[in-house]
Amino acid sequence: MWQFLREYISAPNTIGAIAPSSRHLAAAMTASIDFGKARCIVEYGAGTGVFTREVAARKRRDTTYIVIEQNDCFYEMLRKQFQGMPGVVLIHGDAGNVCSFLREQGFKHADYIISGLPFTSLPRQVSHRILSQTQEAVGAKGVFTTFQYTLLRKAFLEKYFHIQGIVRVWQNLPPAYVLHMKRKCCPEKQISADSMV
């Protein structure tokens, strides 16, 4: 908890929360995942590993689980917890490079992508790059799930995805919205930075 708060104070725009996510939020974030069929699952911004522990415990042994974390401190915490776990691939890097990371593991698309990134506070150009890559990464059939503390960026997310459902999780600090989404039919290259309003 204190480590998380320290990282939030040092980089509030990229951490986006003052406390780790609750188990209730982890359950909502993974509710759409068919663990029996998923071949590839990706996580952005794993932080202290709350969602990571949930997915790692429930996935099949042969499912590839790509966990991307850019923060140095959080990546080290994840490495200590999950390095060597079957099927778990830890990447110290940028979610905006997700398609490259998928190719490195032999995949064109992910079945599911879950994200803890704070799109409300991230610069729009950064969000645009990540969401454009995510469109490509989930393909026509994959599901993208993110949580946000407000719905201020709902219209922005809808430029890239069709929102299939929104769940309010009250048992979290602070309460959060979980959005389950699928890619729009139009290719991501049609969405230009100039269209981000």
N, C-alpha and C positions, 0 to 999 in steps of 0.2 A: 504494500500500500504506500509506504513512504517513498520507496524507489519510484513508483509510478508518479506520485505527486511531484517529486523532484524533477522528473523528466518533463512533466507537464509545465512546470514553472519555467524551465529552460527553453521549451519550444511549444508554446500553446497552440500555434497554428497547425502544427503537424501531429500533435498528440490528440488534442480535441476533447479530452475528458480528464476529470480530476481524480478518478478512481477506476480500477479494473472493472470490466463488465461482470455482471452477476451470472449465476448458473441459469437463471430464468431467461436472460437475454441469450445465452449460449444455446438454450433449447429452442428458442424461437428462430435463431439464426440458422440452425441446422435442420429445422422441421421439414424443409422441402427436399432434403437430400435423400435419395434412394440408395442407401449404403450397400444394398445387395447387388446393385447393378453398376454403380459408379466406377469408372476406370481411372478417371483423373479429377481430382478436386484441388482447387487453388484457394489460398487465403492471402489477402492483403492486410498489412499492418497488424500482425499478430500480437504485438504488445507483450504482455506477460504470459500469454498462452492459454487464456481461458477457453476460447473457441478451439484452439489447437488441441487441447487435451480431450475435448468432447469428440472431435472428429477422429483423432488418432485412436481413441478407445473403441470407436464404433465402425471404422472402415474395415473393409476386407484387407487381409495381409498383402494381397497382390495389387491393391489400389495405390496409385501414385498420388501422393499428397504434397503439393508444392507450397511451401510456406515462405512468403516474402516479407521481410522486415528491413526497413532502412535505418532505423535508430540503432546506434552502436550498442548501447546498454541493453536494450530489449533483445537484440539479436544474440548477445552473449548469454542472456538468461534462457532463451529458447534453445541455444546450442547445448547448454548444460542439461536441459530437460529431455530433448528429443533426438540429439545426434545418435545415429546408429539404430534408431527405431525402424523396423521394416517398412519400406515404402514412403518414408517421410524424407522429403528433400528440402533442406533449409537453404534459403538464398538471402544473402546480405545485399540487398539491392532495391531497385526502384520498380514499383508496380507498373509504371509506364512502359516497362520492357517485358511485360508478361508473355507476349507472343514469342519472343526470343527464348525465354525460359522454357516455354512449352516445347518448342522445337528441339531444344537441347535434351529434353527427356523423351523425345520421340512422339510427341502429340501435336496434332494440328489444332485441336480444340479441347477445352475442358468441359466436363459434364456440369460442374458446379463451380462457381466462384463466390466466395464470401469475403466481405470487406469490412474492416473496422476503420477505414480512412474517413476523416472528417471533411466531407465535401463542402460543408457550409463554411469552413474557415480556410480551406486550401485556396490558393490563387486560382482563378478561373482557367488560366492557360494550363496549369498543372492538372486540374480536374479534367479538362478537355482531352489532354493527352492520355490520361489513364482510362477515361471512359471510352474513347475511340479505340484504344487497344483492347479494352474489355469486350466491346462489340465484336471485334474480330475473334477474340479468344473463346467466347462462348458459342460462336457459330449460330446456326439456325435453331438448335435444339437445347442448348445449355441454359442454365438458370443463373442469374446474377442476384445475389442477396446482399444488401447493405443495411446498416442501421445508422440513424441520424437522431439527434436530440430535438430537432425542429423539422418542419416541412418547408422551410424557406427555399430549399433547392429542389423541391419536387418538380416544378416546371422545367428546371434545367436538366434533371435526370430524364424527364420524358422526351427530351430532344434525342436521346440515344436509345431508350428502352420503353417497352410497354410495361406498365406496372400491373402485375397480376394480383397483388394483394398487399395490404398494409396492416400490420399488427402493432398494437400499442402494448409495450411492456412496462408496467408500472413498477415492478419489483426490480428496479435498477437505479443506480445513482449517477446522474439523474435519470428519470424515466426516458424511454427511447421508443422510436418508431422503427420497425423492421419492414423493409420493402423488398418484396420478391418480384423480380423482373425478367423479361425475355427481350431479346434483341428485336428492334424494329426491322421491317423488311428492307428499308433503304440501306445501302452500304454506308459505313461510317465516314467515308471520304466526302460524302455530300454535306456533312456537317462541318462548316468552316468555323474558324475562330471568330470571324466577323459576325457570325449568327448568334453568338453567345450574349444574350441580353438578360 
